[in-house]
Amino acid sequence: MTNLPDDPTDADAGGPRRSGTGRLAWLVAGAAAIAGLALVRVASVAMETPDSVDRITIVNETDYGVDVDLRSAPDDSRLLLGRALPGADAARNQVLDAGDVWIFSFLRAGVDAGEVQLTRDQLEAADWRVTVPDQVVATIEESGQNPYPDEGSR
């Protein structure tokens, strides 16, 4: 006949041994779950779709095609909006929202031809239309550039 220990936690008596490893496993699992939830939250914030404006139109009544970019501060990174062909309107859809200040820069063949700074209220009042200013033309002409033949016919 086998002698059973009176206390099942008595390791010396041959019974099962209880230790803190079970409690530690629960603590580790709980900490991992909390860390996982935090990681999911951070990832969801990072992947949220940024605010945008439905449409911005660049009105280019000049004889020169210009590249247009956008930033929200003088030292901020630039978002290229693309080329505005001469004598045409260039509509851009779903443009990232620059906030309260919108700075549009105009470039042509390596020449920084000028910029326009508008507030959000000014843009809304102008129905989100930005006109290439006359000063851009003057700067391009001062650099010695001429309009390209058939540039706006693309």
Backbone bond lengths (Angstrom), bond angles and torsions (degrees), N, CA, C in turn:
res aa  C-N    CA-C-N  psi(-1)  N-CA   C-N-CA  omega(-1)  CA-C   N-CA-C  phi
1 M - - - 1.415 - - 1.511 108.74 -
2 T 1.326 115.95 144.08 1.462 121.16 -176.02 1.511 108.85 -94.61
3 N 1.297 113.94 136.20 1.456 119.08 176.13 1.521 109.40 -87.15
4 L 1.316 117.56 122.07 1.467 122.16 177.80 1.513 108.26 -95.15
5 P 1.293 116.97 141.87 1.458 118.96 178.39 1.525 110.14 -70.67
6 D 1.304 115.46 149.95 1.458 120.12 178.46 1.529 110.95 -72.14
7 D 1.298 116.92 -34.24 1.482 121.42 -177.84 1.525 108.08 -112.14
8 P 1.367 119.28 112.74 1.461 120.08 -177.71 1.524 113.68 -64.49
9 T 1.319 118.79 -12.27 1.461 119.81 177.69 1.515 111.93 -92.97
10 D 1.284 117.44 0.13 1.463 121.69 -178.72 1.522 108.01 -80.37
11 A 1.311 116.76 98.28 1.456 121.51 -177.47 1.513 111.27 -64.42
12 D 1.302 117.35 -34.23 1.454 119.58 -179.42 1.519 110.73 -67.14
13 A 1.305 116.48 -24.41 1.452 120.17 -179.09 1.515 111.29 -88.68
14 G 1.338 118.57 3.17 1.459 122.27 176.35 1.505 114.29 90.15
15 G 1.345 119.21 8.16 1.457 122.50 -179.81 1.513 111.32 -84.61
16 P 1.318 117.56 173.56 1.466 120.06 179.10 1.521 110.87 -64.35
17 R 1.273 114.32 147.74 1.467 120.51 -177.71 1.521 109.17 -99.77
18 R 1.294 116.83 127.42 1.471 121.22 174.52 1.513 107.38 -101.02
19 S 1.319 113.77 141.98 1.458 117.85 177.64 1.516 108.59 -144.42
20 G 1.319 117.01 -177.29 1.457 122.04 179.23 1.518 112.81 -82.27
21 T 1.314 119.27 2.43 1.467 120.32 -176.90 1.515 112.46 -66.03
22 G 1.318 118.63 -33.38 1.463 120.81 177.49 1.517 111.39 -65.88
23 R 1.308 116.05 -43.94 1.458 120.96 178.44 1.534 110.01 -66.18
24 L 1.307 117.01 -40.21 1.468 121.44 178.39 1.531 110.82 -62.89
25 A 1.319 116.56 -40.40 1.470 120.55 179.03 1.531 110.69 -61.51
26 W 1.339 117.18 -40.74 1.457 120.81 177.86 1.523 111.25 -65.83
27 L 1.317 116.23 -40.35 1.471 119.50 178.49 1.530 111.37 -63.98
28 V 1.331 116.26 -43.04 1.474 120.62 178.87 1.529 109.95 -64.34
29 A 1.330 116.89 -43.34 1.469 120.10 179.66 1.526 110.86 -63.34
30 G 1.330 116.48 -41.24 1.463 120.02 178.40 1.514 112.11 -64.16
31 A 1.335 116.59 -43.26 1.468 120.55 178.71 1.528 110.60 -64.04
32 A 1.335 116.72 -39.33 1.474 120.48 178.64 1.522 110.63 -65.27
33 A 1.333 116.71 -39.40 1.463 119.95 178.86 1.528 111.08 -64.49
34 I 1.316 117.21 -43.38 1.467 120.83 178.38 1.521 110.79 -63.99
35 A 1.327 116.86 -42.62 1.470 120.37 178.26 1.525 110.30 -63.80
36 G 1.334 117.13 -39.03 1.469 120.67 178.23 1.514 112.16 -63.46
37 L 1.323 116.20 -43.26 1.461 119.53 177.97 1.528 111.26 -63.89
38 A 1.318 116.80 -39.78 1.471 120.34 178.41 1.530 109.86 -63.62
39 L 1.325 117.00 -41.10 1.461 120.76 179.32 1.526 111.32 -64.67
40 V 1.317 116.80 -40.34 1.467 120.59 177.42 1.522 110.07 -62.63
41 R 1.304 118.16 -41.47 1.472 121.86 179.70 1.520 110.68 -64.32
42 V 1.323 117.14 -45.84 1.465 120.75 179.05 1.523 110.23 -61.24
43 A 1.317 117.08 -43.60 1.464 120.77 179.63 1.522 111.15 -64.00
44 S 1.333 117.54 -40.03 1.467 119.38 -179.16 1.523 111.18 -67.43
45 V 1.328 117.60 -36.90 1.469 120.46 177.02 1.524 109.87 -66.26
46 A 1.333 116.08 -42.41 1.461 120.19 -178.81 1.525 111.99 -66.58
47 M 1.309 117.30 -26.82 1.454 120.80 -176.36 1.521 113.31 -98.52
48 E 1.328 118.87 3.83 1.457 121.06 178.27 1.521 109.72 -62.79
49 T 1.296 115.82 142.66 1.454 120.82 178.27 1.528 108.85 -70.48
50 P 1.337 116.85 125.18 1.463 118.52 179.76 1.527 111.20 -68.44
51 D 1.320 115.91 157.51 1.460 120.66 177.74 1.526 109.36 -64.90
52 S 1.314 115.13 147.37 1.464 119.64 178.62 1.519 109.63 -143.81
53 V 1.316 113.95 164.05 1.460 122.44 175.21 1.524 106.24 -103.63
54 D 1.313 116.41 135.52 1.470 120.44 -175.00 1.524 113.09 -56.05
55 R 1.348 116.26 -44.23 1.472 118.41 -174.47 1.518 110.19 -157.77
56 I 1.336 115.07 135.73 1.463 122.46 170.66 1.520 106.24 -125.70
57 T 1.319 115.86 135.34 1.458 120.48 179.62 1.518 109.37 -115.27
58 I 1.327 115.70 127.74 1.461 121.91 174.29 1.525 106.64 -96.10
59 V 1.317 116.28 118.60 1.466 122.39 -179.40 1.522 107.18 -96.40
60 N 1.337 115.79 114.19 1.465 120.53 -177.99 1.527 108.96 -117.60
61 E 1.326 115.28 94.35 1.468 120.44 179.33 1.527 111.42 -91.74
62 T 1.325 117.73 12.31 1.464 121.68 -178.05 1.528 110.36 -89.64
63 D 1.325 115.57 176.72 1.468 121.77 176.28 1.525 111.98 -91.03
64 Y 1.332 117.03 5.29 1.458 121.91 -174.13 1.526 111.11 -119.40
65 G 1.309 115.94 135.97 1.456 120.27 169.69 1.521 107.87 -78.85
66 V 1.302 116.39 139.39 1.460 120.67 179.85 1.527 109.54 -133.80
67 D 1.332 114.43 147.50 1.456 120.26 171.35 1.519 107.37 -87.61
68 V 1.320 116.28 140.06 1.456 121.33 -176.03 1.527 108.74 -123.08
69 D 1.330 115.24 133.19 1.462 118.71 172.03 1.515 109.64 -130.42
70 L 1.305 115.00 167.46 1.456 122.22 -172.86 1.515 109.84 -132.77
71 R 1.332 116.00 141.69 1.458 121.57 171.52 1.519 108.16 -149.32
72 S 1.323 116.70 166.36 1.455 120.22 -176.73 1.522 112.74 -106.03
73 A 1.321 117.57 -6.33 1.465 122.30 177.62 1.523 107.37 -153.35
74 P 1.337 117.95 153.74 1.461 120.12 -177.57 1.532 114.29 -55.33
75 D 1.320 117.57 -33.45 1.463 119.78 -178.09 1.525 112.69 -103.72
76 D 1.328 117.46 15.21 1.458 121.85 -177.68 1.529 110.23 -86.00
77 S 1.327 116.07 163.43 1.457 120.00 176.55 1.527 109.38 -68.96
78 R 1.334 115.33 158.46 1.463 120.71 -173.94 1.521 111.31 -107.43
79 L 1.314 114.57 143.31 1.452 122.16 174.02 1.524 107.38 -108.54
80 L 1.312 117.19 116.18 1.466 121.14 -179.59 1.523 109.23 -74.10
81 L 1.329 115.37 121.31 1.466 120.56 177.18 1.515 111.75 -90.64
82 G 1.315 117.09 -19.07 1.463 120.64 176.82 1.514 112.33 110.29
83 R 1.327 115.21 -168.69 1.453 122.56 -175.72 1.513 110.88 -90.47
84 A 1.327 114.06 137.11 1.463 121.33 171.25 1.524 106.06 -106.99
85 L 1.311 116.42 110.68 1.459 121.05 -177.77 1.524 110.44 -71.07
86 P 1.347 116.57 154.62 1.462 119.74 -178.56 1.523 111.96 -65.16
87 G 1.334 114.51 141.54 1.457 120.28 176.54 1.516 114.09 65.81
88 A 1.347 117.65 25.31 1.461 119.54 -176.08 1.526 110.86 -143.51
89 D 1.301 114.54 161.90 1.461 121.45 172.81 1.526 107.84 -97.41
90 A 1.315 115.55 136.18 1.461 120.75 177.94 1.523 108.32 -115.88
91 A 1.310 116.96 109.03 1.464 121.62 -179.41 1.526 109.30 -92.01
92 R 1.310 115.48 136.17 1.463 122.20 176.13 1.525 107.42 -123.46
93 N 1.315 115.80 127.50 1.455 121.52 -177.62 1.524 111.16 -100.14
94 Q 1.329 115.58 151.11 1.457 123.10 176.94 1.530 112.10 51.80
95 V 1.325 115.60 56.35 1.468 121.91 179.55 1.525 108.14 -85.19
96 L 1.327 116.22 132.96 1.464 119.96 178.98 1.517 110.27 -55.64
97 D 1.298 115.79 136.81 1.464 122.66 -177.75 1.530 109.42 -72.04
98 A 1.328 116.09 119.40 1.468 121.01 -179.42 1.521 112.56 -85.26
99 G 1.310 117.72 -6.71 1.464 119.94 178.01 1.513 112.66 97.17
100 D 1.336 115.86 -142.13 1.468 121.44 -174.89 1.528 113.69 -79.50
101 V 1.335 117.46 -24.78 1.469 122.01 -178.99 1.521 108.65 -123.11
102 W 1.330 115.02 131.14 1.464 122.04 -179.98 1.526 107.60 -122.66
103 I 1.323 117.03 121.36 1.463 121.59 179.02 1.529 107.84 -114.37
104 F 1.324 115.82 114.78 1.454 122.62 178.80 1.521 108.14 -100.92
105 S 1.334 117.07 125.80 1.465 122.01 178.10 1.515 109.13 -109.40
106 F 1.337 115.36 145.08 1.463 121.88 -178.15 1.518 108.49 -120.14
107 L 1.329 116.51 128.40 1.449 122.15 -177.90 1.521 109.73 -131.33
108 R 1.317 114.75 150.85 1.459 119.18 175.59 1.519 108.67 -149.88
109 A 1.312 116.35 122.54 1.466 123.21 176.09 1.528 112.22 46.72
110 G 1.309 116.34 48.72 1.454 121.17 176.66 1.518 115.40 82.62
111 V 1.317 117.48 0.12 1.467 121.32 -179.66 1.526 109.04 -101.82
112 D 1.333 115.69 122.96 1.456 120.87 173.23 1.524 105.95 -76.69
113 A 1.333 116.93 104.28 1.459 121.43 -169.36 1.522 113.93 -92.47
114 G 1.314 118.22 -1.96 1.460 119.74 177.44 1.511 111.90 133.92
115 E 1.319 113.60 178.40 1.454 119.16 -179.57 1.518 110.93 -149.95
116 V 1.321 114.45 163.66 1.452 122.55 176.50 1.523 106.51 -129.27
117 Q 1.316 116.15 129.10 1.460 120.84 176.30 1.518 108.52 -110.62
118 L 1.319 115.60 123.82 1.456 121.74 -178.61 1.522 109.57 -129.93
119 T 1.312 114.90 149.50 1.451 118.81 173.39 1.526 108.51 -85.64
120 R 1.296 115.25 164.87 1.462 120.47 176.75 1.534 110.26 -59.01
121 D 1.338 116.40 -41.11 1.468 119.97 179.47 1.527 111.17 -62.59
122 Q 1.340 117.39 -40.82 1.468 120.36 178.09 1.527 111.03 -63.34
123 L 1.330 116.33 -41.67 1.463 119.76 178.98 1.531 111.42 -64.62
124 E 1.321 116.12 -43.27 1.465 119.06 178.37 1.525 110.63 -61.71
125 A 1.344 117.21 -41.83 1.465 121.39 179.03 1.529 111.41 -63.87
126 A 1.340 116.53 -30.68 1.468 121.52 179.82 1.530 111.56 -90.94
127 D 1.320 116.45 13.34 1.463 122.09 -179.31 1.530 111.50 57.47
128 W 1.337 115.34 37.50 1.463 123.55 177.76 1.532 112.25 58.60
129 R 1.335 115.22 38.86 1.472 121.87 177.14 1.526 108.56 -114.93
130 V 1.324 116.37 133.02 1.460 122.90 179.47 1.522 107.12 -120.99
131 T 1.323 116.57 126.21 1.460 121.31 -179.12 1.525 109.95 -99.47
132 V 1.338 115.77 133.57 1.468 120.44 175.67 1.526 107.40 -64.43
133 P 1.332 117.85 120.85 1.470 120.04 -174.78 1.527 113.12 -74.67
134 D 1.338 115.26 156.77 1.467 121.73 178.32 1.521 111.50 -58.57
135 Q 1.325 117.65 -32.39 1.463 120.65 -179.26 1.536 111.49 -61.63
136 V 1.300 117.25 -29.70 1.467 120.85 177.37 1.527 109.42 -63.26
137 V 1.333 116.12 -43.90 1.473 120.65 178.32 1.528 109.87 -61.74
138 A 1.327 117.11 -45.32 1.472 120.62 -179.60 1.523 110.89 -59.90
139 T 1.318 117.48 -42.65 1.466 120.91 180.00 1.517 111.17 -65.76
140 I 1.320 117.35 -41.72 1.468 120.90 178.72 1.525 110.05 -63.39
141 E 1.316 117.06 -44.94 1.473 120.15 -179.74 1.523 111.39 -66.33
142 E 1.342 117.68 -37.72 1.470 120.91 176.86 1.521 111.52 -62.49
143 S 1.323 117.54 -27.74 1.467 120.73 179.62 1.527 111.65 -79.65
144 G 1.337 116.75 -3.76 1.458 120.64 177.08 1.522 114.41 90.45
145 Q 1.299 117.50 8.75 1.462 120.04 -179.61 1.525 110.78 -84.93
146 N 1.318 114.24 148.53 1.452 122.19 175.81 1.524 108.96 -119.04
147 P 1.316 117.15 158.26 1.475 118.09 175.12 1.522 109.87 -62.82
148 Y 1.323 116.19 145.24 1.461 120.69 176.26 1.521 108.61 -81.47
149 P 1.328 117.33 140.61 1.471 118.63 176.97 1.529 110.32 -60.41
150 D 1.305 116.34 134.86 1.474 122.96 177.77 1.523 113.74 57.30
151 E 1.338 116.82 27.15 1.472 119.69 -177.07 1.521 112.01 -62.15
152 G 1.313 117.87 -36.78 1.451 120.05 -176.97 1.512 114.16 -87.33
153 S 1.315 118.76 5.25 1.461 120.07 -174.94 1.525 112.81 -93.99
154 R 1.314 118.26 9.15 1.468 120.26 -179.59 1.488 111.78 -68.86
